[in-house]
Amino acid sequence: MTLTSYELIYILKPDISEENNLNLVHFYRNLIREKGGKNVSIQHRGRRHLSYNVMHYYDGIYVQVNYEGNGDLVKLLEKNMRLNESVLRYLTVKK
């Protein structure tokens, strides 16, 4: 089975603590690795102003994750982010 390169960007709520922020980053990194993802690189982009308000938030904490995986891993990550209340938005792009 071949692995495809993906780029995932997700935006966290700005009012979460730094500890919770790092816990989420580590959780998603470990989830990718446990489910067969390879070459995981994470770039913490920090707090940025949103173009429009999302759920009454004007700022968000951006995190970019590049990894290699399969479609099942993408579905699992997106489902997990959809259910997580700390994630405002997420986007996965196939490279």
PDB file of N, CA, C and O in Angstrom, chain B, residues numbered from 101:
ATOM      1  N   MET B 101       0.843  -1.173   0.000  1.00  0.00           N
ATOM      2  CA  MET B 101       0.000   0.000   0.000  1.00  0.00           C
ATOM      3  C   MET B 101       0.894   1.243   0.000  1.00  0.00           C
ATOM      4  O   MET B 101       1.841   1.337   0.781  1.00  0.00           O
ATOM      5  N   THR B 102       0.586   2.185  -0.875  1.00  0.00           N
ATOM      6  CA  THR B 102       1.373   3.402  -0.951  1.00  0.00           C
ATOM      7  C   THR B 102       0.786   4.475  -0.047  1.00  0.00           C
ATOM      8  O   THR B 102      -0.423   4.542   0.176  1.00  0.00           O
ATOM      9  N   LEU B 103       1.664   5.296   0.454  1.00  0.00           N
ATOM     10  CA  LEU B 103       1.239   6.394   1.318  1.00  0.00           C
ATOM     11  C   LEU B 103       1.228   7.692   0.523  1.00  0.00           C
ATOM     12  O   LEU B 103       2.097   7.920  -0.318  1.00  0.00           O
ATOM     13  N   THR B 104       0.260   8.523   0.788  1.00  0.00           N
ATOM     14  CA  THR B 104       0.096   9.799   0.119  1.00  0.00           C
ATOM     15  C   THR B 104       0.479  10.924   1.072  1.00  0.00           C
ATOM     16  O   THR B 104       0.258  10.823   2.279  1.00  0.00           O
ATOM     17  N   SER B 105       1.048  11.987   0.534  1.00  0.00           N
ATOM     18  CA  SER B 105       1.417  13.148   1.358  1.00  0.00           C
ATOM     19  C   SER B 105       0.198  14.037   1.576  1.00  0.00           C
ATOM     20  O   SER B 105      -0.538  14.340   0.638  1.00  0.00           O
ATOM     21  N   TYR B 106      -0.006  14.449   2.824  1.00  0.00           N
ATOM     22  CA  TYR B 106      -1.117  15.325   3.187  1.00  0.00           C
ATOM     23  C   TYR B 106      -0.593  16.499   3.998  1.00  0.00           C
ATOM     24  O   TYR B 106       0.438  16.411   4.664  1.00  0.00           O
ATOM     25  N   GLU B 107      -1.329  17.595   3.922  1.00  0.00           N
ATOM     26  CA  GLU B 107      -1.076  18.753   4.763  1.00  0.00           C
ATOM     27  C   GLU B 107      -2.374  19.069   5.492  1.00  0.00           C
ATOM     28  O   GLU B 107      -3.416  19.272   4.868  1.00  0.00           O
ATOM     29  N   LEU B 108      -2.303  19.108   6.791  1.00  0.00           N
ATOM     30  CA  LEU B 108      -3.460  19.377   7.638  1.00  0.00           C
ATOM     31  C   LEU B 108      -3.214  20.682   8.381  1.00  0.00           C
ATOM     32  O   LEU B 108      -2.180  20.851   9.027  1.00  0.00           O
ATOM     33  N   ILE B 109      -4.160  21.594   8.289  1.00  0.00           N
ATOM     34  CA  ILE B 109      -4.097  22.834   9.054  1.00  0.00           C
ATOM     35  C   ILE B 109      -5.353  22.891   9.914  1.00  0.00           C
ATOM     36  O   ILE B 109      -6.469  22.752   9.413  1.00  0.00           O
ATOM     37  N   TYR B 110      -5.160  23.094  11.196  1.00  0.00           N
ATOM     38  CA  TYR B 110      -6.324  23.245  12.058  1.00  0.00           C
ATOM     39  C   TYR B 110      -6.155  24.474  12.941  1.00  0.00           C
ATOM     40  O   TYR B 110      -5.043  24.887  13.269  1.00  0.00           O
ATOM     41  N   ILE B 111      -7.303  25.047  13.314  1.00  0.00           N
ATOM     42  CA  ILE B 111      -7.337  26.270  14.105  1.00  0.00           C
ATOM     43  C   ILE B 111      -7.978  25.947  15.449  1.00  0.00           C
ATOM     44  O   ILE B 111      -9.092  25.427  15.516  1.00  0.00           O
ATOM     45  N   LEU B 112      -7.259  26.262  16.507  1.00  0.00           N
ATOM     46  CA  LEU B 112      -7.754  26.037  17.858  1.00  0.00           C
ATOM     47  C   LEU B 112      -8.340  27.321  18.421  1.00  0.00           C
ATOM     48  O   LEU B 112      -7.988  28.418  17.986  1.00  0.00           O
ATOM     49  N   LYS B 113      -9.232  27.180  19.386  1.00  0.00           N
ATOM     50  CA  LYS B 113      -9.813  28.343  20.058  1.00  0.00           C
ATOM     51  C   LYS B 113      -8.698  29.116  20.770  1.00  0.00           C
ATOM     52  O   LYS B 113      -7.792  28.503  21.335  1.00  0.00           O
ATOM     53  N   PRO B 114      -8.750  30.436  20.751  1.00  0.00           N
ATOM     54  CA  PRO B 114      -7.669  31.220  21.354  1.00  0.00           C
ATOM     55  C   PRO B 114      -7.671  31.231  22.881  1.00  0.00           C
ATOM     56  O   PRO B 114      -6.672  31.610  23.493  1.00  0.00           O
ATOM     57  N   ASP B 115      -8.774  30.822  23.504  1.00  0.00           N
ATOM     58  CA  ASP B 115      -8.843  30.899  24.958  1.00  0.00           C
ATOM     59  C   ASP B 115      -8.431  29.611  25.673  1.00  0.00           C
ATOM     60  O   ASP B 115      -8.588  29.516  26.891  1.00  0.00           O
ATOM     61  N   ILE B 116      -7.911  28.622  24.948  1.00  0.00           N
ATOM     62  CA  ILE B 116      -7.434  27.418  25.625  1.00  0.00           C
ATOM     63  C   ILE B 116      -6.039  27.686  26.183  1.00  0.00           C
ATOM     64  O   ILE B 116      -5.310  28.534  25.669  1.00  0.00           O
ATOM     65  N   SER B 117      -5.679  26.970  27.218  1.00  0.00           N
ATOM     66  CA  SER B 117      -4.377  27.195  27.851  1.00  0.00           C
ATOM     67  C   SER B 117      -3.256  26.628  26.980  1.00  0.00           C
ATOM     68  O   SER B 117      -3.487  25.800  26.100  1.00  0.00           O
ATOM     69  N   GLU B 118      -2.058  27.089  27.246  1.00  0.00           N
ATOM     70  CA  GLU B 118      -0.883  26.606  26.497  1.00  0.00           C
ATOM     71  C   GLU B 118      -0.686  25.109  26.720  1.00  0.00           C
ATOM     72  O   GLU B 118      -0.277  24.394  25.805  1.00  0.00           O
ATOM     73  N   GLU B 119      -0.971  24.640  27.918  1.00  0.00           N
ATOM     74  CA  GLU B 119      -0.829  23.209  28.227  1.00  0.00           C
ATOM     75  C   GLU B 119      -1.807  22.374  27.397  1.00  0.00           C
ATOM     76  O   GLU B 119      -1.421  21.350  26.834  1.00  0.00           O
ATOM     77  N   ASN B 120      -3.071  22.806  27.319  1.00  0.00           N
ATOM     78  CA  ASN B 120      -4.057  22.092  26.504  1.00  0.00           C
ATOM     79  C   ASN B 120      -3.692  22.149  25.028  1.00  0.00           C
ATOM     80  O   ASN B 120      -3.893  21.182  24.294  1.00  0.00           O
ATOM     81  N   ASN B 121      -3.160  23.279  24.599  1.00  0.00           N
ATOM     82  CA  ASN B 121      -2.723  23.438  23.219  1.00  0.00           C
ATOM     83  C   ASN B 121      -1.655  22.396  22.884  1.00  0.00           C
ATOM     84  O   ASN B 121      -1.760  21.695  21.879  1.00  0.00           O
ATOM     85  N   LEU B 122      -0.633  22.299  23.725  1.00  0.00           N
ATOM     86  CA  LEU B 122       0.443  21.333  23.481  1.00  0.00           C
ATOM     87  C   LEU B 122      -0.053  19.892  23.593  1.00  0.00           C
ATOM     88  O   LEU B 122       0.405  19.017  22.859  1.00  0.00           O
ATOM     89  N   ASN B 123      -0.989  19.646  24.511  1.00  0.00           N
ATOM     90  CA  ASN B 123      -1.548  18.301  24.637  1.00  0.00           C
ATOM     91  C   ASN B 123      -2.277  17.883  23.358  1.00  0.00           C
ATOM     92  O   ASN B 123      -2.159  16.737  22.925  1.00  0.00           O
ATOM     93  N   LEU B 124      -3.028  18.805  22.752  1.00  0.00           N
ATOM     94  CA  LEU B 124      -3.722  18.494  21.498  1.00  0.00           C
ATOM     95  C   LEU B 124      -2.744  18.240  20.364  1.00  0.00           C
ATOM     96  O   LEU B 124      -2.939  17.322  19.568  1.00  0.00           O
ATOM     97  N   VAL B 125      -1.695  19.048  20.285  1.00  0.00           N
ATOM     98  CA  VAL B 125      -0.683  18.854  19.237  1.00  0.00           C
ATOM     99  C   VAL B 125      -0.033  17.481  19.381  1.00  0.00           C
ATOM    100  O   VAL B 125       0.128  16.763  18.394  1.00  0.00           O
ATOM    101  N   HIS B 126       0.339  17.115  20.603  1.00  0.00           N
ATOM    102  CA  HIS B 126       0.955  15.798  20.844  1.00  0.00           C
ATOM    103  C   HIS B 126      -0.041  14.668  20.599  1.00  0.00           C
ATOM    104  O   HIS B 126       0.331  13.617  20.077  1.00  0.00           O
ATOM    105  N   PHE B 127      -1.300  14.878  20.973  1.00  0.00           N
ATOM    106  CA  PHE B 127      -2.319  13.853  20.757  1.00  0.00           C
ATOM    107  C   PHE B 127      -2.469  13.537  19.272  1.00  0.00           C
ATOM    108  O   PHE B 127      -2.477  12.368  18.886  1.00  0.00           O
ATOM    109  N   TYR B 128      -2.589  14.574  18.432  1.00  0.00           N
ATOM    110  CA  TYR B 128      -2.771  14.338  16.999  1.00  0.00           C
ATOM    111  C   TYR B 128      -1.511  13.759  16.354  1.00  0.00           C
ATOM    112  O   TYR B 128      -1.606  12.933  15.445  1.00  0.00           O
ATOM    113  N   ARG B 129      -0.333  14.185  16.817  1.00  0.00           N
ATOM    114  CA  ARG B 129       0.907  13.605  16.296  1.00  0.00           C
ATOM    115  C   ARG B 129       0.984  12.116  16.623  1.00  0.00           C
ATOM    116  O   ARG B 129       1.315  11.303  15.760  1.00  0.00           O
ATOM    117  N   ASN B 130       0.677  11.761  17.873  1.00  0.00           N
ATOM    118  CA  ASN B 130       0.718  10.353  18.277  1.00  0.00           C
ATOM    119  C   ASN B 130      -0.353   9.532  17.561  1.00  0.00           C
ATOM    120  O   ASN B 130      -0.111   8.375  17.217  1.00  0.00           O
ATOM    121  N   LEU B 131      -1.526  10.109  17.335  1.00  0.00           N
ATOM    122  CA  LEU B 131      -2.588   9.414  16.615  1.00  0.00           C
ATOM    123  C   LEU B 131      -2.152   9.087  15.193  1.00  0.00           C
ATOM    124  O   LEU B 131      -2.391   7.984  14.702  1.00  0.00           O
ATOM    125  N   ILE B 132      -1.511  10.051  14.534  1.00  0.00           N
ATOM    126  CA  ILE B 132      -1.032   9.820  13.172  1.00  0.00           C
ATOM    127  C   ILE B 132      -0.003   8.697  13.157  1.00  0.00           C
ATOM    128  O   ILE B 132      -0.056   7.814  12.301  1.00  0.00           O
ATOM    129  N   ARG B 133       0.924   8.730  14.093  1.00  0.00           N
ATOM    130  CA  ARG B 133       1.970   7.696  14.140  1.00  0.00           C
ATOM    131  C   ARG B 133       1.404   6.318  14.469  1.00  0.00           C
ATOM    132  O   ARG B 133       1.817   5.320  13.877  1.00  0.00           O
ATOM    133  N   GLU B 134       0.459   6.257  15.411  1.00  0.00           N
ATOM    134  CA  GLU B 134      -0.125   4.969  15.797  1.00  0.00           C
ATOM    135  C   GLU B 134      -0.906   4.322  14.663  1.00  0.00           C
ATOM    136  O   GLU B 134      -0.936   3.096  14.553  1.00  0.00           O
ATOM    137  N   LYS B 135      -1.534   5.125  13.823  1.00  0.00           N
ATOM    138  CA  LYS B 135      -2.366   4.602  12.741  1.00  0.00           C
ATOM    139  C   LYS B 135      -1.609   4.440  11.428  1.00  0.00           C
ATOM    140  O   LYS B 135      -2.224   4.290  10.372  1.00  0.00           O
ATOM    141  N   GLY B 136      -0.276   4.471  11.486  1.00  0.00           N
ATOM    142  CA  GLY B 136       0.521   4.159  10.301  1.00  0.00           C
ATOM    143  C   GLY B 136       1.022   5.344   9.519  1.00  0.00           C
ATOM    144  O   GLY B 136       1.546   5.165   8.419  1.00  0.00           O
ATOM    145  N   GLY B 137       0.886   6.534  10.030  1.00  0.00           N
ATOM    146  CA  GLY B 137       1.394   7.720   9.343  1.00  0.00           C
ATOM    147  C   GLY B 137       2.905   7.811   9.455  1.00  0.00           C
ATOM    148  O   GLY B 137       3.483   7.364  10.445  1.00  0.00           O
ATOM    149  N   LYS B 138       3.534   8.374   8.474  1.00  0.00           N
ATOM    150  CA  LYS B 138       5.003   8.499   8.438  1.00  0.00           C
ATOM    151  C   LYS B 138       5.371   9.963   8.230  1.00  0.00           C
ATOM    152  O   LYS B 138       4.541  10.776   7.822  1.00  0.00           O
ATOM    153  N   ASN B 139       6.627  10.283   8.518  1.00  0.00           N
ATOM    154  CA  ASN B 139       7.217  11.600   8.267  1.00  0.00           C
ATOM    155  C   ASN B 139       6.333  12.742   8.777  1.00  0.00           C
ATOM    156  O   ASN B 139       5.986  13.654   8.026  1.00  0.00           O
ATOM    157  N   VAL B 140       5.980  12.679  10.042  1.00  0.00           N
ATOM    158  CA  VAL B 140       5.108  13.685  10.642  1.00  0.00           C
ATOM    159  C   VAL B 140       5.952  14.897  11.023  1.00  0.00           C
ATOM    160  O   VAL B 140       6.906  14.780  11.793  1.00  0.00           O
ATOM    161  N   SER B 141       5.597  16.060  10.482  1.00  0.00           N
ATOM    162  CA  SER B 141       6.251  17.306  10.890  1.00  0.00           C
ATOM    163  C   SER B 141       5.170  18.314  11.268  1.00  0.00           C
ATOM    164  O   SER B 141       4.167  18.465  10.571  1.00  0.00           O
ATOM    165  N   ILE B 142       5.398  18.995  12.383  1.00  0.00           N
ATOM    166  CA  ILE B 142       4.411  19.924  12.926  1.00  0.00           C
ATOM    167  C   ILE B 142       5.032  21.308  12.992  1.00  0.00           C
ATOM    168  O   ILE B 142       6.162  21.478  13.449  1.00  0.00           O
ATOM    169  N   GLN B 143       4.275  22.293  12.528  1.00  0.00           N
ATOM    170  CA  GLN B 143       4.693  23.686  12.639  1.00  0.00           C
ATOM    171  C   GLN B 143       3.602  24.435  13.387  1.00  0.00           C
ATOM    172  O   GLN B 143       2.461  24.525  12.932  1.00  0.00           O
ATOM    173  N   HIS B 144       3.969  24.961  14.525  1.00  0.00           N
ATOM    174  CA  HIS B 144       3.030  25.721  15.335  1.00  0.00           C
ATOM    175  C   HIS B 144       3.082  27.156  14.834  1.00  0.00           C
ATOM    176  O   HIS B 144       4.083  27.844  15.034  1.00  0.00           O
ATOM    177  N   ARG B 145       2.010  27.619  14.182  1.00  0.00           N
ATOM    178  CA  ARG B 145       1.989  28.944  13.553  1.00  0.00           C
ATOM    179  C   ARG B 145       1.582  30.064  14.501  1.00  0.00           C
ATOM    180  O   ARG B 145       1.728  31.240  14.169  1.00  0.00           O
ATOM    181  N   GLY B 146       1.077  29.711  15.671  1.00  0.00           N
ATOM    182  CA  GLY B 146       0.740  30.720  16.670  1.00  0.00           C
ATOM    183  C   GLY B 146      -0.624  31.361  16.466  1.00  0.00           C
ATOM    184  O   GLY B 146      -1.406  30.950  15.608  1.00  0.00           O
ATOM    185  N   ARG B 147      -0.885  32.367  17.267  1.00  0.00           N
ATOM    186  CA  ARG B 147      -2.177  33.056  17.239  1.00  0.00           C
ATOM    187  C   ARG B 147      -2.204  34.044  16.076  1.00  0.00           C
ATOM    188  O   ARG B 147      -1.270  34.819  15.870  1.00  0.00           O
ATOM    189  N   ARG B 148      -3.301  33.993  15.326  1.00  0.00           N
ATOM    190  CA  ARG B 148      -3.485  34.899  14.194  1.00  0.00           C
ATOM    191  C   ARG B 148      -4.924  35.387  14.161  1.00  0.00           C
ATOM    192  O   ARG B 148      -5.835  34.743  14.680  1.00  0.00           O
ATOM    193  N   HIS B 149      -5.098  36.533  13.543  1.00  0.00           N
ATOM    194  CA  HIS B 149      -6.430  37.114  13.394  1.00  0.00           C
ATOM    195  C   HIS B 149      -7.171  36.389  12.267  1.00  0.00           C
ATOM    196  O   HIS B 149      -6.603  36.160  11.199  1.00  0.00           O
ATOM    197  N   LEU B 150      -8.434  36.028  12.503  1.00  0.00           N
ATOM    198  CA  LEU B 150      -9.247  35.364  11.490  1.00  0.00           C
ATOM    199  C   LEU B 150      -9.853  36.399  10.546  1.00  0.00           C
ATOM    200  O   LEU B 150     -10.123  37.527  10.960  1.00  0.00           O
ATOM    201  N   SER B 151     -10.066  36.037   9.304  1.00  0.00           N
ATOM    202  CA  SER B 151     -10.659  36.955   8.329  1.00  0.00           C
ATOM    203  C   SER B 151     -12.099  37.297   8.690  1.00  0.00           C
ATOM    204  O   SER B 151     -12.568  38.404   8.425  1.00  0.00           O
ATOM    205  N   TYR B 152     -12.784  36.358   9.286  1.00  0.00           N
ATOM    206  CA  TYR B 152     -14.159  36.574   9.733  1.00  0.00           C
ATOM    207  C   TYR B 152     -14.329  35.801  11.031  1.00  0.00           C
ATOM    208  O   TYR B 152     -13.588  34.856  11.299  1.00  0.00           O
ATOM    209  N   ASN B 153     -15.308  36.205  11.837  1.00  0.00           N
ATOM    210  CA  ASN B 153     -15.448  35.528  13.123  1.00  0.00           C
ATOM    211  C   ASN B 153     -16.049  34.130  12.930  1.00  0.00           C
ATOM    212  O   ASN B 153     -16.946  33.911  12.116  1.00  0.00           O
ATOM    213  N   VAL B 154     -15.512  33.211  13.712  1.00  0.00           N
ATOM    214  CA  VAL B 154     -15.954  31.822  13.713  1.00  0.00           C
ATOM    215  C   VAL B 154     -16.398  31.500  15.131  1.00  0.00           C
ATOM    216  O   VAL B 154     -15.594  31.519  16.063  1.00  0.00           O
ATOM    217  N   MET B 155     -17.680  31.206  15.286  1.00  0.00           N
ATOM    218  CA  MET B 155     -18.238  30.892  16.602  1.00  0.00           C
ATOM    219  C   MET B 155     -17.903  31.998  17.611  1.00  0.00           C
ATOM    220  O   MET B 155     -17.573  31.709  18.761  1.00  0.00           O
ATOM    221  N   HIS B 156     -17.987  33.267  17.181  1.00  0.00           N
ATOM    222  CA  HIS B 156     -17.750  34.451  17.999  1.00  0.00           C
ATOM    223  C   HIS B 156     -16.287  34.622  18.413  1.00  0.00           C
ATOM    224  O   HIS B 156     -16.004  35.321  19.386  1.00  0.00           O
ATOM    225  N   TYR B 157     -15.356  33.996  17.693  1.00  0.00           N
ATOM    226  CA  TYR B 157     -13.927  34.183  17.930  1.00  0.00           C
ATOM    227  C   TYR B 157     -13.341  34.964  16.764  1.00  0.00           C
ATOM    228  O   TYR B 157     -13.664  34.710  15.603  1.00  0.00           O
ATOM    229  N   TYR B 158     -12.471  35.921  17.091  1.00  0.00           N
ATOM    230  CA  TYR B 158     -11.814  36.729  16.062  1.00  0.00           C
ATOM    231  C   TYR B 158     -10.353  36.340  15.871  1.00  0.00           C
ATOM    232  O   TYR B 158      -9.726  36.760  14.898  1.00  0.00           O
ATOM    233  N   ASP B 159      -9.806  35.550  16.778  1.00  0.00           N
ATOM    234  CA  ASP B 159      -8.441  35.043  16.688  1.00  0.00           C
ATOM    235  C   ASP B 159      -8.474  33.529  16.780  1.00  0.00           C
ATOM    236  O   ASP B 159      -9.461  32.944  17.227  1.00  0.00           O
ATOM    237  N   GLY B 160      -7.391  32.901  16.355  1.00  0.00           N
ATOM    238  CA  GLY B 160      -7.275  31.457  16.468  1.00  0.00           C
ATOM    239  C   GLY B 160      -5.815  31.058  16.515  1.00  0.00           C
ATOM    240  O   GLY B 160      -4.946  31.819  16.089  1.00  0.00           O
ATOM    241  N   ILE B 161      -5.537  29.869  17.030  1.00  0.00           N
ATOM    242  CA  ILE B 161      -4.181  29.334  17.099  1.00  0.00           C
ATOM    243  C   ILE B 161      -4.034  28.333  15.967  1.00  0.00           C
ATOM    244  O   ILE B 161      -4.722  27.312  15.936  1.00  0.00           O
ATOM    245  N   TYR B 162      -3.140  28.627  15.044  1.00  0.00           N
ATOM    246  CA  TYR B 162      -2.955  27.812  13.841  1.00  0.00           C
ATOM    247  C   TYR B 162      -1.867  26.765  14.062  1.00  0.00           C
ATOM    248  O   TYR B 162      -0.812  27.055  14.626  1.00  0.00           O
ATOM    249  N   VAL B 163      -2.142  25.538  13.606  1.00  0.00           N
ATOM    250  CA  VAL B 163      -1.162  24.459  13.652  1.00  0.00           C
ATOM    251  C   VAL B 163      -1.182  23.760  12.293  1.00  0.00           C
ATOM    252  O   VAL B 163      -2.244  23.410  11.778  1.00  0.00           O
ATOM    253  N   GLN B 164       0.012  23.563  11.720  1.00  0.00           N
ATOM    254  CA  GLN B 164       0.144  22.895  10.418  1.00  0.00           C
ATOM    255  C   GLN B 164       0.857  21.566  10.624  1.00  0.00           C
ATOM    256  O   GLN B 164       1.894  21.504  11.285  1.00  0.00           O
ATOM    257  N   VAL B 165       0.293  20.500  10.051  1.00  0.00           N
ATOM    258  CA  VAL B 165       0.862  19.158  10.170  1.00  0.00           C
ATOM    259  C   VAL B 165       1.036  18.591   8.768  1.00  0.00           C
ATOM    260  O   VAL B 165       0.075  18.522   8.001  1.00  0.00           O
ATOM    261  N   ASN B 166       2.249  18.187   8.433  1.00  0.00           N
ATOM    262  CA  ASN B 166       2.532  17.490   7.176  1.00  0.00           C
ATOM    263  C   ASN B 166       2.841  16.038   7.515  1.00  0.00           C
ATOM    264  O   ASN B 166       3.616  15.760   8.430  1.00  0.00           O
ATOM    265  N   TYR B 167       2.240  15.125   6.784  1.00  0.00           N
ATOM    266  CA  TYR B 167       2.454  13.706   7.059  1.00  0.00           C
ATOM    267  C   TYR B 167       2.143  12.881   5.817  1.00  0.00           C
ATOM    268  O   TYR B 167       1.569  13.379   4.849  1.00  0.00           O
ATOM    269  N   GLU B 168       2.530  11.624   5.864  1.00  0.00           N
ATOM    270  CA  GLU B 168       2.193  10.660   4.825  1.00  0.00           C
ATOM    271  C   GLU B 168       1.283   9.613   5.442  1.00  0.00           C
ATOM    272  O   GLU B 168       1.568   9.084   6.516  1.00  0.00           O
ATOM    273  N   GLY B 169       0.193   9.318   4.761  1.00  0.00           N
ATOM    274  CA  GLY B 169      -0.760   8.353   5.282  1.00  0.00           C
ATOM    275  C   GLY B 169      -1.721   7.913   4.208  1.00  0.00           C
ATOM    276  O   GLY B 169      -1.499   8.154   3.021  1.00  0.00           O
ATOM    277  N   ASN B 170      -2.803   7.260   4.633  1.00  0.00           N
ATOM    278  CA  ASN B 170      -3.826   6.807   3.683  1.00  0.00           C
ATOM    279  C   ASN B 170      -5.150   7.512   3.979  1.00  0.00           C
ATOM    280  O   ASN B 170      -5.250   8.286   4.931  1.00  0.00           O
ATOM    281  N   GLY B 171      -6.154   7.242   3.164  1.00  0.00           N
ATOM    282  CA  GLY B 171      -7.449   7.891   3.295  1.00  0.00           C
ATOM    283  C   GLY B 171      -8.158   7.581   4.594  1.00  0.00           C
ATOM    284  O   GLY B 171      -8.885   8.425   5.119  1.00  0.00           O
ATOM    285  N   ASP B 172      -7.958   6.371   5.130  1.00  0.00           N
ATOM    286  CA  ASP B 172      -8.602   6.014   6.397  1.00  0.00           C
ATOM    287  C   ASP B 172      -8.067   6.874   7.543  1.00  0.00           C
ATOM    288  O   ASP B 172      -8.813   7.250   8.447  1.00  0.00           O
ATOM    289  N   LEU B 173      -6.782   7.177   7.495  1.00  0.00           N
ATOM    290  CA  LEU B 173      -6.188   8.026   8.522  1.00  0.00           C
ATOM    291  C   LEU B 173      -6.759   9.439   8.450  1.00  0.00           C
ATOM    292  O   LEU B 173      -7.018  10.061   9.480  1.00  0.00           O
ATOM    293  N   VAL B 174      -6.952   9.940   7.244  1.00  0.00           N
ATOM    294  CA  VAL B 174      -7.532  11.279   7.065  1.00  0.00           C
ATOM    295  C   VAL B 174      -8.945  11.313   7.631  1.00  0.00           C
ATOM    296  O   VAL B 174      -9.311  12.259   8.329  1.00  0.00           O
ATOM    297  N   LYS B 175      -9.734  10.296   7.339  1.00  0.00           N
ATOM    298  CA  LYS B 175     -11.111  10.240   7.863  1.00  0.00           C
ATOM    299  C   LYS B 175     -11.121  10.197   9.383  1.00  0.00           C
ATOM    300  O   LYS B 175     -11.938  10.861  10.020  1.00  0.00           O
ATOM    301  N   LEU B 176     -10.213   9.414   9.968  1.00  0.00           N
ATOM    302  CA  LEU B 176     -10.140   9.300  11.418  1.00  0.00           C
ATOM    303  C   LEU B 176      -9.763  10.639  12.051  1.00  0.00           C
ATOM    304  O   LEU B 176     -10.368  11.050  13.042  1.00  0.00           O
ATOM    305  N   LEU B 177      -8.766  11.320  11.484  1.00  0.00           N
ATOM    306  CA  LEU B 177      -8.348  12.618  12.023  1.00  0.00           C
ATOM    307  C   LEU B 177      -9.468  13.644  11.928  1.00  0.00           C
ATOM    308  O   LEU B 177      -9.734  14.370  12.886  1.00  0.00           O
ATOM    309  N   GLU B 178     -10.123  13.706  10.776  1.00  0.00           N
ATOM    310  CA  GLU B 178     -11.183  14.700  10.596  1.00  0.00           C
ATOM    311  C   GLU B 178     -12.375  14.421  11.495  1.00  0.00           C
ATOM    312  O   GLU B 178     -13.000  15.357  11.994  1.00  0.00           O
ATOM    313  N   LYS B 179     -12.699  13.166  11.710  1.00  0.00           N
ATOM    314  CA  LYS B 179     -13.800  12.833  12.623  1.00  0.00           C
ATOM    315  C   LYS B 179     -13.447  13.259  14.046  1.00  0.00           C
ATOM    316  O   LYS B 179     -14.278  13.811  14.766  1.00  0.00           O
ATOM    317  N   ASN B 180     -12.201  12.993  14.439  1.00  0.00           N
ATOM    318  CA  ASN B 180     -11.766  13.353  15.776  1.00  0.00           C
ATOM    319  C   ASN B 180     -11.788  14.865  15.967  1.00  0.00           C
ATOM    320  O   ASN B 180     -12.177  15.351  17.030  1.00  0.00           O
ATOM    321  N   MET B 181     -11.372  15.614  14.944  1.00  0.00           N
ATOM    322  CA  MET B 181     -11.367  17.078  15.051  1.00  0.00           C
ATOM    323  C   MET B 181     -12.776  17.651  15.045  1.00  0.00           C
ATOM    324  O   MET B 181     -13.048  18.655  15.702  1.00  0.00           O
ATOM    325  N   ARG B 182     -13.667  17.011  14.304  1.00  0.00           N
ATOM    326  CA  ARG B 182     -15.060  17.470  14.265  1.00  0.00           C
ATOM    327  C   ARG B 182     -15.704  17.342  15.642  1.00  0.00           C
ATOM    328  O   ARG B 182     -16.537  18.169  16.014  1.00  0.00           O
ATOM    329  N   LEU B 183     -15.329  16.318  16.400  1.00  0.00           N
ATOM    330  CA  LEU B 183     -15.913  16.078  17.720  1.00  0.00           C
ATOM    331  C   LEU B 183     -15.206  16.841  18.842  1.00  0.00           C
ATOM    332  O   LEU B 183     -15.723  16.921  19.956  1.00  0.00           O
ATOM    333  N   ASN B 184     -14.040  17.394  18.558  1.00  0.00           N
ATOM    334  CA  ASN B 184     -13.277  18.113  19.570  1.00  0.00           C
ATOM    335  C   ASN B 184     -13.768  19.559  19.637  1.00  0.00           C
ATOM    336  O   ASN B 184     -13.780  20.260  18.625  1.00  0.00           O
ATOM    337  N   GLU B 185     -14.171  20.002  20.819  1.00  0.00           N
ATOM    338  CA  GLU B 185     -14.725  21.345  20.980  1.00  0.00           C
ATOM    339  C   GLU B 185     -13.662  22.436  20.906  1.00  0.00           C
ATOM    340  O   GLU B 185     -14.006  23.602  20.710  1.00  0.00           O
ATOM    341  N   SER B 186     -12.398  22.101  21.056  1.00  0.00           N
ATOM    342  CA  SER B 186     -11.333  23.100  21.019  1.00  0.00           C
ATOM    343  C   SER B 186     -10.913  23.456  19.602  1.00  0.00           C
ATOM    344  O   SER B 186     -10.220  24.454  19.402  1.00  0.00           O
ATOM    345  N   VAL B 187     -11.317  22.662  18.610  1.00  0.00           N
ATOM    346  CA  VAL B 187     -10.935  22.906  17.220  1.00  0.00           C
ATOM    347  C   VAL B 187     -12.037  23.713  16.541  1.00  0.00           C
ATOM    348  O   VAL B 187     -13.187  23.279  16.469  1.00  0.00           O
ATOM    349  N   LEU B 188     -11.667  24.904  16.041  1.00  0.00           N
ATOM    350  CA  LEU B 188     -12.637  25.746  15.339  1.00  0.00           C
ATOM    351  C   LEU B 188     -12.836  25.274  13.902  1.00  0.00           C
ATOM    352  O   LEU B 188     -13.966  25.072  13.457  1.00  0.00           O
ATOM    353  N   ARG B 189     -11.731  25.101  13.183  1.00  0.00           N
ATOM    354  CA  ARG B 189     -11.769  24.690  11.780  1.00  0.00           C
ATOM    355  C   ARG B 189     -10.580  23.784  11.483  1.00  0.00           C
ATOM    356  O   ARG B 189      -9.570  23.824  12.186  1.00  0.00           O
ATOM    357  N   TYR B 190     -10.704  22.969  10.441  1.00  0.00           N
ATOM    358  CA  TYR B 190      -9.602  22.135   9.983  1.00  0.00           C
ATOM    359  C   TYR B 190      -9.731  21.954   8.488  1.00  0.00           C
ATOM    360  O   TYR B 190     -10.829  22.035   7.937  1.00  0.00           O
ATOM    361  N   LEU B 191      -8.612  21.708   7.829  1.00  0.00           N
ATOM    362  CA  LEU B 191      -8.591  21.497   6.397  1.00  0.00           C
ATOM    363  C   LEU B 191      -7.449  20.558   6.070  1.00  0.00           C
ATOM    364  O   LEU B 191      -6.310  20.784   6.480  1.00  0.00           O
ATOM    365  N   THR B 192      -7.755  19.495   5.324  1.00  0.00           N
ATOM    366  CA  THR B 192      -6.733  18.550   4.874  1.00  0.00           C
ATOM    367  C   THR B 192      -6.602  18.673   3.369  1.00  0.00           C
ATOM    368  O   THR B 192      -7.595  18.646   2.642  1.00  0.00           O
ATOM    369  N   VAL B 193      -5.361  18.809   2.906  1.00  0.00           N
ATOM    370  CA  VAL B 193      -5.079  18.957   1.482  1.00  0.00           C
ATOM    371  C   VAL B 193      -4.130  17.843   1.064  1.00  0.00           C
ATOM    372  O   VAL B 193      -3.115  17.589   1.714  1.00  0.00           O
ATOM    373  N   LYS B 194      -4.480  17.188  -0.030  1.00  0.00           N
ATOM    374  CA  LYS B 194      -3.622  16.148  -0.595  1.00  0.00           C
ATOM    375  C   LYS B 194      -2.555  16.826  -1.433  1.00  0.00           C
ATOM    376  O   LYS B 194      -2.872  17.613  -2.326  1.00  0.00           O
ATOM    377  N   LYS B 195      -1.283  16.528  -1.153  1.00  0.00           N
ATOM    378  CA  LYS B 195      -0.190  17.190  -1.876  1.00  0.00           C
ATOM    379  C   LYS B 195       0.237  16.409  -3.084  1.00  0.00           C
ATOM    380  O   LYS B 195       1.145  16.829  -3.801  1.00  0.00           O
TER     381      LYS B 195
END
